[in-house]
């Protein structure tokens, strides 16, 4: 694998949960993050538009000489991963396959729930990936459109978040799932509340954690020589610093607005 930083692409700021897990697992690796904040959300876009945006973002990161591309967006991973792999000459890792693999391994009953954006759920990407690994799986999927704005507002453990999740989880409780895939990179912020509402009998699959493990495996013995991280955004919202600190647990530096 050629030298260079690891590139992480997301439609906005949710991919910072993936960034956080990769940075924790590979502390010596410089990371370059690109958030397409000018065009977020991707979850309500057509598949064709998502693919175009994804290729544009990936090419921007390729110009920064990244040696591996992480697609830290479930929507892009669901509908554009093949297009990116065809366009790029470097390894491309998405968040769907690692999450699906972990879900299939974790479920004893085969009853697996999936929550995500409308585009991710409509794509059936998680369903197909899980059934490829566990053909007898009984999956139940549901879009949860309120969770992204709640996460970005910092409302992840209050009465509003509790009411939204309680509503979204009704069908999963009725089907007695034993595993729930968090199919959006914002959703790990709700893990404590999800664990409380679902109880200890349900495994929560955090695609950010699973993707970081996949990245570490892909890197093998290749390791970086340290160095700082860089953040690029296509729009620089005034709330980014606070959002990033909420997602990462630490202040961020080297933040730049870009156009491509």
Residue pairs with C-beta under 8 A, 6 or more apart in sequence:
1 67
1 68
1 91
1 219
1 220
1 222
2 67
2 90
3 67
3 224
4 64
4 65
4 66
4 67
5 29
5 30
5 31
5 32
5 64
5 65
5 66
5 67
5 224
5 227
5 230
6 22
6 26
6 29
6 30
6 31
6 32
6 66
6 67
6 68
6 70
6 215
7 31
7 32
7 34
7 58
7 61
7 62
7 64
7 66
7 68
7 69
7 70
8 15
8 18
8 19
8 22
8 31
8 32
8 33
8 34
8 69
8 70
8 72
9 15
9 34
9 36
9 54
9 57
9 58
9 61
9 69
9 70
9 71
9 72
9 73
9 76
10 16
10 18
10 33
10 34
10 35
10 36
10 72
10 73
10 76
10 185
11 35
11 36
11 39
11 40
11 41
11 42
11 43
11 53
11 73
11 75
11 76
12 35
12 36
12 37
12 40
12 41
13 35
13 37
13 152
13 240
13 243
13 244
13 247
14 72
14 73
14 148
14 151
14 184
14 185
14 186
14 247
15 33
15 35
15 72
15 73
15 185
16 33
16 35
16 185
16 243
16 244
16 247
16 248
17 72
17 185
17 186
17 188
17 189
17 206
17 208
17 247
18 70
18 72
18 95
18 185
18 207
18 208
18 211
18 212
19 31
19 33
19 72
19 229
19 247
19 248
20 208
20 247
20 248
20 249
21 208
21 209
21 211
21 212
22 29
22 31
22 70
22 211
22 212
22 215
22 216
23 29
23 31
23 229
23 248
24 212
25 212
25 213
25 215
25 216
26 212
26 215
26 216
26 219
26 223
26 224
28 223
28 224
28 225
28 226
29 219
29 223
29 224
30 224
30 226
30 227
30 228
30 229
30 230
31 229
31 230
32 61
32 64
32 66
32 229
32 230
32 232
33 229
33 230
33 231
33 232
34 57
34 60
34 61
34 232
34 233
34 234
34 258
35 231
35 232
35 233
35 234
36 42
36 53
36 57
36 234
37 233
37 234
37 235
37 236
37 237
37 240
38 233
38 234
38 235
39 53
39 234
41 117
41 148
42 50
42 53
42 73
42 75
42 76
42 117
42 119
43 75
43 116
43 117
43 118
43 119
43 120
43 145
43 148
43 184
44 117
44 118
44 119
45 53
45 75
45 119
47 79
47 80
47 119
47 123
50 75
50 76
50 79
50 80
50 119
51 79
51 80
51 83
53 76
54 71
54 73
54 76
54 80
54 83
54 84
55 80
55 83
55 84
55 87
56 260
57 260
58 69
58 84
58 87
58 88
58 92
59 87
59 260
60 232
60 258
60 260
61 69
62 69
62 88
62 90
64 230
66 90
67 90
68 90
68 91
68 92
68 93
68 215
68 218
68 219
69 84
69 88
69 90
69 91
69 92
69 93
70 93
70 94
70 211
70 215
71 77
71 80
71 81
71 84
71 92
71 93
71 94
71 95
72 95
72 185
72 208
72 211
73 95
73 185
74 95
74 96
74 116
74 117
74 120
74 183
74 184
74 185
74 207
75 116
75 117
75 119
75 120
75 123
76 84
76 94
77 94
77 95
77 96
77 97
77 125
78 96
78 119
78 120
78 123
78 125
78 126
79 119
79 123
79 125
81 92
81 94
81 96
84 92
85 92
91 218
93 211
93 214
93 215
93 218
94 211
95 185
95 207
95 208
95 210
95 211
96 125
96 126
96 129
96 183
96 207
97 129
97 214
98 207
98 210
98 211
98 213
98 214
99 126
99 129
99 181
99 182
99 183
99 205
99 206
99 207
99 210
99 211
100 126
100 129
100 130
100 132
100 133
100 181
101 129
101 133
101 210
102 205
102 210
103 112
103 126
103 130
103 179
103 181
103 205
104 112
104 130
104 133
104 134
104 137
105 133
106 178
106 179
106 203
106 205
107 134
107 137
107 178
107 179
107 203
108 178
109 176
109 177
109 178
110 134
110 136
110 137
110 138
111 137
111 138
111 140
111 175
111 176
111 177
111 178
111 179
112 130
112 134
112 137
112 138
112 139
112 140
112 177
112 178
112 179
112 180
112 181
113 139
113 140
113 141
113 142
113 172
113 175
113 177
113 179
113 180
113 181
114 121
114 126
114 127
114 130
114 139
114 140
114 141
114 142
114 180
114 181
114 183
115 121
115 141
115 142
115 143
115 144
115 147
115 168
115 180
115 181
115 182
115 183
115 184
115 187
116 126
116 141
116 143
116 144
116 181
116 183
116 184
116 187
117 143
117 144
117 145
117 148
117 183
117 184
118 143
118 145
120 126
120 143
120 183
120 184
121 141
121 142
121 143
121 183
122 143
124 141
126 139
126 141
126 181
126 183
127 139
127 141
130 137
130 139
130 181
131 137
131 139
138 175
140 171
140 172
140 175
140 177
142 168
142 171
142 172
144 164
144 168
144 184
144 187
146 164
147 164
147 165
147 168
147 184
147 186
147 187
147 190
148 184
148 186
150 156
150 160
150 161
150 164
151 186
151 187
151 189
151 190
152 186
152 239
152 243
154 246
155 161
156 189
156 190
156 193
157 190
157 192
157 193
161 190
161 193
162 193
162 197
165 190
165 193
165 194
165 197
166 197
169 194
169 197
169 198
172 180
172 198
173 198
177 202
178 201
178 202
178 203
179 202
179 203
179 205
180 194
180 198
180 202
180 203
180 204
180 205
181 205
181 207
182 188
182 190
182 191
182 194
182 204
182 205
182 206
182 207
183 207
185 207
185 208
187 194
188 206
188 208
188 209
189 246
189 247
191 204
191 206
194 204
195 202
195 204
198 204
228 253
228 254
229 252
229 254
230 254
230 256
231 244
231 252
231 254
231 255
231 256
232 256
232 257
232 258
233 240
233 255
233 256
233 257
233 258
234 257
234 258
234 259
234 260
235 257
236 255
236 257
237 243
240 255
241 251
241 252
241 255
244 251
244 252
244 255
245 251
245 252
